[in-house]
């Protein structure tokens, strides 16, 4: 009986792996009905979803960050909520608040918790760096605990729960940049770049016409939860885990630091980076229907996992080096791993 159950579980995982690849392909097609280009960002968002992580989108205004998140939510048939972060936003505006109500039958007054916009499957935290740290912390606590506590009572957030935050990298006046400890809560940092000339012409053509294509849903919430469970069950070879740990430790100044780290890095990635490198590689493997992640999967997710976890020194600033430049050199140094 045990052998039969094990066989059924394996067969089910094979089906789920095929389904993960189908969902990835379908989601790309659906999102591309509204979004021109940004294919790498779409794939990395899917990795974060399958890995049950959160993502930070960084880009200048006008690059369709909000539309991208809304479109992904539509394609996934999940409840979507948008929070516009402003300097006067309060923590209760995110998590919810208690209100006093009168029971008409008894006349007694009781407290009732009114859920805030964080109670959704996909939450867009628009311009998260525009609100003070206290309000940022309320969201980040919900991201970590996946629950909200009010008046001593814990309210569990819906599953799946996925936060996408946007940040403008060029306009810093009146903003409150996320501290490194809070940035670490995000699994991936996804840069949004300007489109190519051909892509921009396509954007102008689409957005000035009279119709907008409808986006169809490709997966339900329950199916996504099953795929997230599958990603956790995908085996990671010990050598691949060692490679992921090597990359994370190579970003820290010290005995195991890469040469580029010694030159340009003040503070490296913590152990959470090692976990996300392995988990991201598993999710990327699942999205292409592979049963085991490869070194290339680790390398592919490394820039998005590590970029926001490095603090560069003055030498890097003087030489015009970015965290992505450092990670690129780090990956070149690691070519010996096969």
Secondary structure, DSSP 8 states (H G I E B T S, - for coil): -HHHHHHHHHHHHHHHHHHHHHHHHHHHHHHTTT--S-HHHHHHHHHHHHTT--EEEE--TTS-HHHHHHHHHHHHT--EEEEE--TT--HHHHHEEEEEEE-TTT--EEEEEEE-TTSSSEEEEETGGGS-HHHHHHHHHHHHHSEEEETTEEEE--SS-EEEEEE-SS--TT-----HHHHTT-SEEEE-----HHHHHHHHHHHTSS----------HHHHHHHHHHHHHS---HHHHHHHHHHHHHTSSSTT--HHHHHHEEE---HHHHHHHHHHHHHHHHHTT-SS--HHHHHHHHHHHHGGG-EE-HHHHHTT--HHHHHHHHHHHTTT--
